[in-house]
Amino acid sequence: MNDDRDTISELLKPRADISQFTRTRTHPQDTVSPADDDYVAFGHGRVGLRPRMMLGFRKCNGQVDVFPYSLLTAIHSDDVDTGFTLTFGPRIVRVEGHKLTQLFRYVCEHRAVEIAESDRTTVMQTDDNAIV
């Protein structure tokens, strides 16, 4: 509040300048970029944004395997652009393709929901997209 003595009726009046009520200090959480503040793995729970709790793998023949991110114990890659290996407890999943760097980053940040295998016609038609 201001240093001068405000009465209750004056405090209840709308003010055009509300800068005295806003934060002027910067905290570490205020310096997060907009792309990073929308999701934190296992951080928001059911109250805020819903975290990606599981990662699905869909093959082009229709078979689907889904694993919880909590079981993801290791990610290994010699070249993230061409593929990587995920270890979910005793199960090992190999993701191969090209231009997979962005997908690799999403999986590491627990942002990916599903990885779908491309069929042969998609592989032959597209040249500049990521292919799994």
C-alpha positions in Angstrom: 0.0 0.0 0.0 1.0 3.6 -0.2 2.5 5.4 2.7 -0.4 7.8 3.0 -3.3 6.8 5.1 -6.0 5.2 2.9 -9.5 4.7 4.2 -11.4 1.5 3.5 -13.7 3.3 1.1 -10.7 4.5 -0.9 -9.2 1.1 -1.0 -12.4 -0.4 -2.5 -12.5 2.1 -5.4 -11.1 0.7 -8.7 -7.7 2.0 -9.5 -6.2 2.6 -12.9 -2.7 2.0 -11.7 -2.3 -1.3 -9.9 1.5 -1.5 -10.2 1.8 -1.5 -6.5 0.1 -4.9 -6.4 2.2 -6.6 -9.0 5.4 -8.4 -8.6 8.5 -6.6 -9.5 11.1 -9.1 -8.4 12.1 -12.0 -10.6 12.2 -15.5 -9.2 13.9 -18.5 -10.9 10.6 -19.9 -11.9 9.7 -16.6 -13.6 12.6 -16.9 -16.0 11.4 -20.2 -17.6 10.8 -19.9 -21.3 7.2 -20.3 -22.5 8.0 -23.6 -24.3 9.3 -25.1 -21.0 6.6 -24.1 -18.6 3.7 -26.1 -20.1 4.8 -29.5 -19.0 7.0 -31.1 -16.4 7.2 -34.9 -16.3 5.1 -36.2 -13.3 5.0 -32.7 -12.0 1.4 -31.5 -12.4 -0.6 -34.6 -11.4 -4.4 -34.3 -11.7 -4.6 -30.7 -10.6 -2.8 -28.9 -13.4 -1.9 -30.0 -16.9 -2.1 -33.8 -17.3 1.3 -35.4 -17.6 2.1 -38.1 -20.2 2.1 -41.1 -18.0 2.5 -43.7 -20.7 4.2 -44.0 -24.1 2.5 -46.0 -26.8 4.1 -47.9 -29.7 1.8 -48.5 -32.7 2.9 -50.8 -35.5 1.5 -50.4 -39.0 -0.2 -53.9 -38.7 -2.3 -52.5 -35.8 -0.4 -54.0 -32.8 0.0 -51.6 -29.9 2.3 -51.8 -26.9 2.1 -49.1 -24.2 4.6 -48.7 -21.4 4.6 -46.3 -18.4 7.2 -43.6 -18.4 8.0 -44.6 -14.8 9.5 -47.8 -16.1 11.7 -46.0 -18.6 15.2 -46.7 -17.1 17.5 -46.0 -20.0 17.7 -44.4 -23.5 20.7 -45.3 -25.7 21.6 -44.0 -29.1 24.7 -43.9 -31.3 23.0 -41.4 -33.6 19.7 -39.9 -32.4 18.8 -38.9 -36.0 18.6 -42.5 -37.1 17.3 -44.3 -34.0 17.5 -45.0 -30.3 16.8 -47.8 -27.8 14.4 -47.5 -24.9 14.6 -49.8 -21.9 11.3 -50.3 -20.0 12.3 -52.6 -17.1 12.9 -56.0 -18.8 11.5 -54.9 -22.2 13.7 -53.2 -24.8 12.1 -51.2 -27.6 14.2 -50.1 -30.7 13.0 -47.1 -32.6 14.6 -46.7 -36.1 14.0 -44.3 -38.9 15.4 -41.0 -40.0 15.1 -37.4 -38.7 14.3 -38.6 -35.2 16.1 -36.0 -33.2 12.9 -34.1 -32.3 11.2 -37.3 -31.3 14.2 -38.3 -29.2 14.0 -35.0 -27.4 10.3 -35.4 -26.7 10.8 -38.9 -25.3 13.6 -37.7 -23.1 11.3 -35.0 -21.7 8.3 -37.4 -21.3 6.3 -35.4 -23.9 5.7 -38.0 -26.5 2.4 -39.9 -26.2 2.7 -42.3 -29.1 5.3 -43.5 -31.6 3.6 -44.9 -34.7 5.4 -47.0 -37.3 5.0 -45.7 -40.9 3.8 -48.0 -43.7 5.8 -48.4 -46.9 3.7 -46.0 -49.0 4.3 -43.2 -46.4 8.0 -43.9 -46.4 8.1 -43.7 -50.2 6.0 -40.5 -50.5 7.6 -38.3 -47.8 11.1 -37.1 -48.0 11.4 -34.3 -45.4 9.4 -35.6 -42.4 10.5 -37.9 -39.6 9.9 -41.5 -40.4 9.7 -44.4 -37.9 
